[in-house]
Amino acid sequence: MNIAFNKPFLTGKEMHNVAEAVLSGKTSGDGKYGKKSQRILEEMIGFDCRVLLTTSCTAALEIAALLLDIKEGDEVIMPSYTFVSTANAFCLRGATPVFVDIHPATMNLDLEGVRNAISPRTRAIVPVHYAGMSCDMDQLMALAEENSIPVVEDAAQAIRSSYKGRPLGSFGAMSTFSFHETKNISCGEGGALVINNKDHFERAEIIREKGTNRANFIRGSVDKYTWVEIGSSYVMSDLLAACLAAQLEEIDQVQNARMNAFDIYMNALQPLAQRGVFRLPATPAYNEGNAHMVYLIVEDRGTRDALIEHLGHRGIKAAFHYVPLHSSPVGKRYGYGEGDLPNTEDLAGRLIRLPMHASLTEAEIHCVIEEISAFYEQARTEAHRTATPLAS
């Protein structure tokens, strides 16, 4: 048995699109497929947003930091339970990350913690929509507006997720998405910057094009282009966009397969969860998720590691997730330490991610469930044996 943790989904149109892009002679950025992908994303997210494809979600976050003129001495509020890019994008500009604990029910920012973290130096709040779920966005946006602080949504995992029927990624001044091979929609490496505040769009184009006004030159609004702002090379190649367009056009197929797999998991795991041996992901009433991830919150770190090992020996790839940023070597340089964010530290040590991708079969899911059940049955047998005294 060999059940992969992740397997990028292929629609069958990727190679055709890539070949067409190569034969067209236009393989650099903002070609036919780049424009097509941006248009699909703009229609998907709505609210008159503008989308720019980037080389990664990391790149999109870096553009966001530049657009907000983040500088040394500024503070940016974010969860510690996130990928390093969330912090790096702002630290590169000299800002200090202000890590806030997560709410145990949603794995997202604890809003009371956000309120307490706001200071005169706060320049942005970055919610991370973990596993395609969000915190209460009404409350977060009200808090941000009350303090005149822009919100940048890290929606790397949240394509096709929504809050009260509104797409995640449409709330903040800007948001970022990932198309890494581990995401629901993938082109290997890639991302997108979603701009919901039109005042940022022209500068975003400039920053993305190495700090030049090349986009204006292509549109014919200037007779030459030149260096006008600090920027970098953030434009996605049309070869990658060709793959992305194939995926975006079939997003319903991808999402239906993932949602079906997610539902099978939840139904089959429910009996064990009701016994209290682990906790399943919670979907708040205000969220509609995207089946990005299936995870369990088990009793303790030892159980997590033992279950991952048990599954691995049987050819099933499972994994824990982030090492909290505040407890990392860099986090400690910013003055953080163990015990600062108790929910984050506790849940990070108990979370295990199960295989999840659009090609996962029902039979494979039931194999995973059977091995999880066998693990807990073995643990229960051993506990009973230990608790039963030997006969004299």
MARDO-80930 format. One record per residue (C-alpha): residue number from 1; residue in one letter; chain; x, y, z. Coordinates in Angstrom, 3 decimals, decimal comma. Layout:
residues N
 num residu chaine       xx       yy       zz
 NUM      A      A        X        Y        Z
...
This chain:
residues 392
 num residu chaine       xx       yy       zz
   1      M      A    0,000    0,000    0,000
   2      N      A    1,224    3,482   -0,848
   3      I      A   -1,154    6,366   -0,207
   4      A      A    0,374    9,743   -1,050
   5      F      A   -0,106   12,691    1,264
   6      N      A   -0,587   14,987   -1,716
   7      K      A   -0,875   14,498   -5,458
   8      P      A   -1,285   17,464   -7,814
   9      F      A   -4,464   17,071   -9,856
  10      L      A   -4,194   17,186  -13,644
  11      T      A   -7,169   18,078  -15,809
  12      G      A   -5,581   16,786  -19,033
  13      K      A   -5,404   20,227  -20,657
  14      E      A   -2,131   21,368  -19,094
  15      M      A    0,239   19,984  -21,745
  16      H      A   -1,893   21,318  -24,596
  17      N      A   -1,870   24,797  -23,081
  18      V      A    1,875   24,715  -22,397
  19      A      A    2,612   23,568  -25,963
  20      E      A    0,412   26,330  -27,341
  21      A      A    2,203   28,922  -25,198
  22      V      A    5,618   27,670  -26,387
  23      L      A    4,591   27,676  -30,041
  24      S      A    3,136   31,168  -29,718
  25      G      A    6,584   32,540  -28,930
  26      K      A    5,221   34,342  -25,861
  27      T      A    6,335   32,484  -22,745
  28      S      A    7,167   35,397  -20,455
  29      G      A    4,592   36,978  -18,163
  30      D      A    1,177   38,493  -18,916
  31      G      A    0,630   36,476  -22,071
  32      K      A   -2,577   34,834  -23,236
  33      Y      A   -2,835   32,410  -20,337
  34      G      A   -1,761   34,890  -17,693
  35      K      A   -4,502   37,275  -18,748
  36      K      A   -7,011   34,436  -18,939
  37      S      A   -6,157   33,178  -15,424
  38      Q      A   -6,357   36,676  -13,984
  39      R      A   -9,768   37,205  -15,581
  40      I      A  -11,110   33,906  -14,174
  41      L      A   -9,861   34,785  -10,697
  42      E      A  -11,352   38,275  -10,870
  43      E      A  -14,733   36,799  -11,784
  44      M      A  -14,431   34,168   -9,039
  45      I      A  -13,569   36,617   -6,265
  46      G      A  -15,798   39,406   -7,561
  47      F      A  -16,375   42,769   -5,864
  48      D      A  -14,638   44,533   -8,754
  49      C      A  -11,214   43,304   -7,619
  50      R      A   -8,087   43,260   -9,746
  51      V      A   -5,751   40,243   -9,849
  52      L      A   -2,055   40,055  -10,702
  53      L      A   -0,404   36,648  -11,082
  54      T      A    2,898   36,285   -9,242
  55      T      A    5,706   33,783   -9,009
  56      S      A    4,419   32,634   -5,604
  57      C      A    2,168   33,580   -2,714
  58      T      A    5,381   34,704   -1,007
  59      A      A    5,953   37,184   -3,848
  60      A      A    2,383   38,453   -3,543
  61      L      A    2,891   39,077    0,184
  62      E      A    6,133   40,922   -0,541
  63      I      A    4,310   43,195   -3,004
  64      A      A    1,644   43,823   -0,352
  65      A      A    4,321   44,908    2,133
  66      L      A    5,794   47,304   -0,449
  67      L      A    2,362   48,701   -1,318
  68      L      A    1,710   49,481    2,359
  69      D      A    5,105   51,196    2,629
  70      I      A    6,068   48,958    5,538
  71      K      A    9,324   50,131    7,106
  72      E      A   11,611   49,678   10,078
  73      G      A    9,815   50,277   13,362
  74      D      A    6,393   49,232   12,037
  75      E      A    4,495   46,320   13,561
  76      V      A    2,409   43,753   11,675
  77      I      A   -0,046   41,512   13,534
  78      M      A   -0,284   37,888   12,392
  79      P      A   -0,640   34,368   13,783
  80      S      A    2,464   32,449   14,772
  81      Y      A    0,829   29,306   13,373
  82      T      A    1,555   29,997    9,706
  83      F      A    4,167   29,496    7,018
  84      V      A    7,331   31,607    7,234
  85      S      A    6,377   33,694    4,176
  86      T      A    3,647   35,467    6,135
  87      A      A    6,295   36,961    8,410
  88      N      A    9,216   37,176    5,963
  89      A      A    7,400   39,502    3,565
  90      F      A    7,088   42,177    6,241
  91      C      A   10,334   41,482    8,091
  92      L      A   12,216   42,071    4,824
  93      R      A   10,940   45,659    4,962
  94      G      A   12,153   46,053    8,551
  95      A      A    8,859   45,494   10,354
  96      T      A    8,459   43,565   13,595
  97      P      A    6,020   40,638   13,508
  98      V      A    3,563   40,727   16,397
  99      F      A    2,411   37,160   16,889
 100      V      A   -1,084   36,534   18,241
 101      D      A   -2,472   33,279   19,561
 102      I      A   -5,039   31,247   17,620
 103      H      A   -8,548   30,331   18,660
 104      P      A   -8,651   26,573   19,383
 105      A      A  -11,963   26,052   17,572
 106      T      A  -10,941   27,594   14,243
 107      M      A   -7,101   27,540   14,242
 108      N      A   -7,348   31,185   13,156
 109      L      A   -6,463   34,490   14,823
 110      D      A   -8,001   35,022   18,249
 111      L      A   -9,688   38,413   17,837
 112      E      A   -9,335   39,448   21,468
 113      G      A   -5,626   38,779   21,059
 114      V      A   -5,595   40,985   17,959
 115      R      A   -7,322   43,801   19,862
 116      N      A   -4,773   43,583   22,659
 117      A      A   -1,857   43,549   20,195
 118      I      A   -2,765   46,786   18,406
 119      S      A   -0,356   49,629   19,134
 120      P      A    0,407   53,055   17,632
 121      R      A    3,010   51,281   15,473
 122      T      A    0,608   48,697   13,978
 123      R      A    0,572   49,074   10,190
 124      A      A   -1,237   45,896    9,073
 125      I      A   -3,200   42,891   10,279
 126      V      A   -2,639   39,632    8,391
 127      P      A   -5,234   36,912    9,037
 128      V      A   -4,246   33,486    7,695
 129      H      A   -7,245   31,449    6,539
 130      Y      A   -6,007   28,133    7,902
 131      A      A   -7,320   25,038    6,080
 132      G      A   -9,629   27,286    4,082
 133      M      A  -11,433   28,590    7,180
 134      S      A  -11,436   32,100    8,590
 135      C      A  -11,894   33,984   11,817
 136      D      A  -15,026   36,152   12,155
 137      M      A  -14,278   38,555    9,309
 138      D      A  -17,029   41,000   10,273
 139      Q      A  -15,453   41,480   13,677
 140      L      A  -11,916   41,591   12,310
 141      M      A  -12,746   44,168    9,624
 142      A      A  -14,664   46,297   12,147
 143      L      A  -11,686   46,208   14,498
 144      A      A   -9,304   47,124   11,663
 145      E      A  -11,536   49,964   10,460
 146      E      A  -11,961   51,283   13,991
 147      N      A   -8,167   51,620   14,203
 148      S      A   -7,548   52,595   10,543
 149      I      A   -5,339   49,538    9,958
 150      P      A   -5,282   47,816    6,551
 151      V      A   -5,958   44,080    6,385
 152      V      A   -3,963   41,756    4,113
 153      E      A   -5,610   38,344    3,819
 154      D      A   -3,191   35,430    3,550
 155      A      A   -5,595   33,225    1,621
 156      A      A   -2,937   30,762    0,430
 157      Q      A   -5,147   27,812    1,396
 158      A      A   -8,541   29,419    0,815
 159      I      A   -9,412   29,429   -2,883
 160      R      A  -13,160   28,805   -3,243
 161      S      A  -13,758   29,247    0,506
 162      S      A  -16,246   31,833    1,701
 163      Y      A  -17,448   33,762    4,732
 164      K      A  -21,224   34,284    4,870
 165      G      A  -21,346   33,620    1,142
 166      R      A  -18,599   36,116    0,281
 167      P      A  -15,309   34,743   -1,104
 168      L      A  -12,344   34,830    1,226
 169      G      A   -9,783   37,110   -0,344
 170      S      A  -12,358   39,834   -1,025
 171      F      A  -12,314   41,486    2,415
 172      G      A   -8,907   43,086    2,950
 173      A      A   -7,296   45,945    1,074
 174      M      A   -5,500   43,109   -0,675
 175      S      A   -5,142   39,352   -0,400
 176      T      A   -2,802   36,631   -1,591
 177      F      A   -3,330   33,122   -2,965
 178      S      A   -0,982   30,200   -3,543
 179      F      A   -0,871   27,794   -6,474
 180      H      A    1,910   25,635   -5,069
 181      E      A    1,625   21,935   -5,878
 182      T      A    0,169   21,259   -2,420
 183      K      A   -2,821   23,549   -3,009
 184      N      A   -6,271   22,754   -4,426
 185      I      A   -5,412   24,527   -7,686
 186      S      A   -1,783   24,224   -8,720
 187      C      A    0,742   25,179  -11,376
 188      G      A    3,732   23,843   -9,436
 189      E      A    4,839   27,210   -8,059
 190      G      A    2,768   30,348   -8,348
 191      G      A    0,555   32,852   -6,611
 192      A      A   -1,749   35,807   -7,048
 193      L      A   -2,171   39,224   -5,512
 194      V      A   -5,797   40,339   -5,273
 195      I      A   -6,241   44,095   -5,015
 196      N      A   -9,551   45,177   -3,532
 197      N      A   -8,537   48,821   -3,125
 198      K      A   -8,135   50,322   -6,617
 199      D      A   -5,806   53,005   -5,299
 200      H      A   -3,119   50,310   -5,043
 201      F      A   -3,405   48,841   -8,532
 202      E      A   -1,062   51,007  -10,604
 203      R      A    1,681   50,831   -7,968
 204      A      A    1,191   47,068   -7,723
 205      E      A    1,778   46,714  -11,464
 206      I      A    4,963   48,778  -11,157
 207      I      A    6,358   46,874   -8,159
 208      R      A    5,574   43,552   -9,859
 209      E      A    7,414   44,648  -13,030
 210      K      A   10,770   45,219  -11,304
 211      G      A    9,802   48,738  -10,275
 212      T      A    9,205   49,926  -13,850
 213      N      A    6,163   51,411  -15,573
 214      R      A    6,374   48,779  -18,305
 215      A      A    2,643   47,995  -18,071
 216      N      A    1,825   51,611  -18,913
 217      F      A    4,248   51,441  -21,855
 218      I      A    2,562   48,297  -23,204
 219      R      A   -0,825   50,028  -22,911
 220      G      A    0,607   52,996  -24,839
 221      S      A    0,116   55,545  -22,064
 222      V      A    3,873   56,373  -22,008
 223      D      A    6,353   56,382  -24,908
 224      K      A    9,047   54,502  -22,960
 225      Y      A    9,328   52,753  -19,660
 226      T      A   11,814   53,305  -16,891
 227      W      A   12,589   52,640  -13,239
 228      V      A   10,060   54,535  -11,108
 229      E      A    9,859   52,586   -7,826
 230      I      A   11,534   49,833   -5,831
 231      G      A   10,270   46,482   -7,047
 232      S      A   11,334   43,044   -8,180
 233      S      A   10,678   40,321  -10,749
 234      Y      A    7,344   39,007   -9,533
 235      V      A    5,529   38,173  -12,815
 236      M      A    4,422   34,580  -13,449
 237      S      A    5,676   33,006  -16,699
 238      D      A    2,963   32,220  -19,236
 239      L      A    4,119   28,582  -19,173
 240      L      A    3,028   28,321  -15,561
 241      A      A   -0,076   30,377  -16,299
 242      A      A   -0,936   27,861  -19,037
 243      C      A   -1,032   25,117  -16,398
 244      L      A   -2,967   27,355  -14,043
 245      A      A   -5,601   28,257  -16,623
 246      A      A   -6,250   24,552  -17,295
 247      Q      A   -6,860   24,037  -13,576
 248      L      A   -8,990   27,133  -13,053
 249      E      A  -11,254   26,203  -15,967
 250      E      A  -11,960   22,872  -14,259
 251      I      A  -12,129   24,132  -10,685
 252      D      A  -15,627   22,692  -10,198
 253      Q      A  -14,323   19,210  -11,066
 254      V      A  -11,388   19,609   -8,684
 255      Q      A  -13,526   20,954   -5,857
 256      N      A  -16,263   18,346   -6,248
 257      A      A  -13,664   15,566   -5,961
 258      R      A  -12,062   17,154   -2,881
 259      M      A  -15,397   17,834   -1,172
 260      N      A  -16,467   14,246   -1,790
 261      A      A  -13,226   12,949   -0,235
 262      F      A  -13,592   15,351    2,698
 263      D      A  -17,170   14,208    3,383
 264      I      A  -16,161   10,537    3,289
 265      Y      A  -13,400   11,253    5,793
 266      M      A  -15,679   13,186    8,148
 267      N      A  -18,434   10,580    8,130
 268      A      A  -16,030    7,671    8,637
 269      L      A  -14,010    9,403   11,377
 270      Q      A  -17,040   10,562   13,338
 271      P      A  -17,435    7,393   15,480
 272      L      A  -13,838    7,645   16,716
 273      A      A  -14,203   11,379   17,325
 274      Q      A  -17,340   10,722   19,385
 275      R      A  -15,278    8,408   21,594
 276      G      A  -13,108   11,424   22,363
 277      V      A   -9,821   10,036   21,036
 278      F      A   -9,328   13,013   18,734
 279      R      A  -11,048   16,167   17,492
 280      L      A  -12,090   16,760   13,888
 281      P      A  -11,869   20,093   12,023
 282      A      A  -14,659   22,462   12,958
 283      T      A  -16,488   24,402   10,248
 284      P      A  -17,912   27,611   11,750
 285      A      A  -21,485   28,384   10,725
 286      Y      A  -20,233   31,465    8,862
 287      N      A  -17,746   29,516    6,694
 288      E      A  -18,108   27,360    3,629
 289      G      A  -14,835   25,478    3,313
 290      N      A  -12,915   24,219    0,299
 291      A      A  -11,755   20,783    1,540
 292      H      A   -8,157   21,914    1,496
 293      M      A   -7,121   19,799    4,445
 294      V      A   -8,218   16,962    6,716
 295      Y      A   -6,610   17,073   10,131
 296      L      A   -7,009   15,513   13,552
 297      I      A   -6,243   17,083   16,926
 298      V      A   -5,036   14,135   19,006
 299      E      A   -4,383   13,835   22,736
 300      D      A   -0,734   14,893   22,867
 301      R      A    2,486   15,200   20,895
 302      G      A    3,516   11,624   21,677
 303      T      A    0,267   10,274   20,239
 304      R      A    0,694   12,460   17,164
 305      D      A    4,188   11,181   16,482
 306      A      A    3,214    7,562   17,151
 307      L      A    0,214    7,771   14,807
 308      I      A    2,292    9,337   12,025
 309      E      A    4,854    6,543   12,464
 310      H      A    2,128    3,852   12,522
 311      L      A    0,617    5,134    9,274
 312      G      A    4,036    5,552    7,654
 313      H      A    4,961    1,917    8,325
 314      R      A    1,825    0,973    6,390
 315      G      A    2,583    3,166    3,381
 316      I      A    0,285    6,019    4,364
 317      K      A    1,882    9,456    4,338
 318      A      A    0,679   11,750    7,110
 319      A      A    2,336   14,822    8,594
 320      F      A    2,186   17,438   11,292
 321      H      A    2,165   21,076   10,190
 322      Y      A    3,858   24,334   11,133
 323      V      A    6,460   24,771   13,818
 324      P      A    5,092   27,982   15,411
 325      L      A    7,088   30,976   14,210
 326      H      A    7,369   32,527   17,671
 327      S      A    9,227   29,444   18,933
 328      S      A   11,639   29,349   15,962
 329      P      A   15,208   30,697   16,154
 330      V      A   14,138   33,877   14,335
 331      G      A   11,038   34,233   16,490
 332      K      A   13,226   34,102   19,589
 333      R      A   15,364   36,900   18,159
 334      Y      A   12,212   39,015   18,173
 335      G      A   11,840   38,327   21,878
 336      Y      A    9,384   35,437   21,871
 337      G      A    9,716   32,197   23,766
 338      E      A    7,980   29,016   24,842
 339      G      A    4,757   29,656   26,733
 340      D      A    3,951   32,979   25,048
 341      L      A    1,137   31,571   22,879
 342      P      A   -0,312   28,567   24,717
 343      N      A   -3,051   27,611   22,232
 344      T      A   -0,634   27,755   19,306
 345      E      A    1,977   25,645   21,088
 346      D      A   -0,553   23,103   22,313
 347      L      A   -2,385   22,618   19,005
 348      A      A    0,776   22,616   16,885
 349      G      A    1,993   19,672   18,928
 350      R      A   -1,233   17,694   18,545
 351      L      A   -2,294   18,291   14,925
 352      I      A   -1,819   15,610   12,270
 353      R      A   -2,723   16,035    8,603
 354      L      A   -4,065   13,083    6,648
 355      P      A   -3,695   12,349    2,904
 356      M      A   -5,907   14,713    0,933
 357      H      A   -6,070   15,389   -2,797
 358      A      A   -8,589   15,306   -5,631
 359      S      A   -7,360   11,908   -6,898
 360      L      A   -7,829   10,175   -3,541
 361      T      A  -10,171    7,192   -3,892
 362      E      A  -12,834    6,078   -1,459
 363      A      A  -10,960    2,787   -1,008
 364      E      A   -7,783    4,667   -0,074
 365      I      A   -9,661    6,814    2,432
 366      H      A  -11,124    3,722    4,090
 367      C      A   -7,625    2,204    4,300
 368      V      A   -6,487    5,325    6,162
 369      I      A   -9,492    5,098    8,498
 370      E      A   -8,901    1,399    9,145
 371      E      A   -5,286    2,025   10,117
 372      I      A   -6,249    4,907   12,405
 373      S      A   -8,847    2,636   14,039
 374      A      A   -6,255   -0,140   14,375
 375      F      A   -3,832    2,289   16,034
 376      Y      A   -6,367    3,308   18,659
 377      E      A   -7,563   -0,252   19,195
 378      Q      A   -3,976   -1,332   19,808
 379      A      A   -3,477    1,576   22,209
 380      R      A   -6,664    0,668   24,081
 381      T      A   -5,609   -2,996   24,343
 382      E      A   -2,189   -2,031   25,688
 383      A      A   -3,733    0,393   28,193
 384      H      A   -6,105   -2,326   29,414
 385      R      A   -3,254   -4,823   29,738
 386      T      A   -1,195   -2,332   31,742
 387      A      A   -4,134   -1,506   34,022
 388      T      A   -4,992   -5,184   34,707
 389      P      A   -2,904   -6,670   37,557
 390      L      A   -1,325  -10,048   37,008
 391      A      A   -3,059  -12,969   38,744
 392      S      A   -1,126  -14,272   41,767
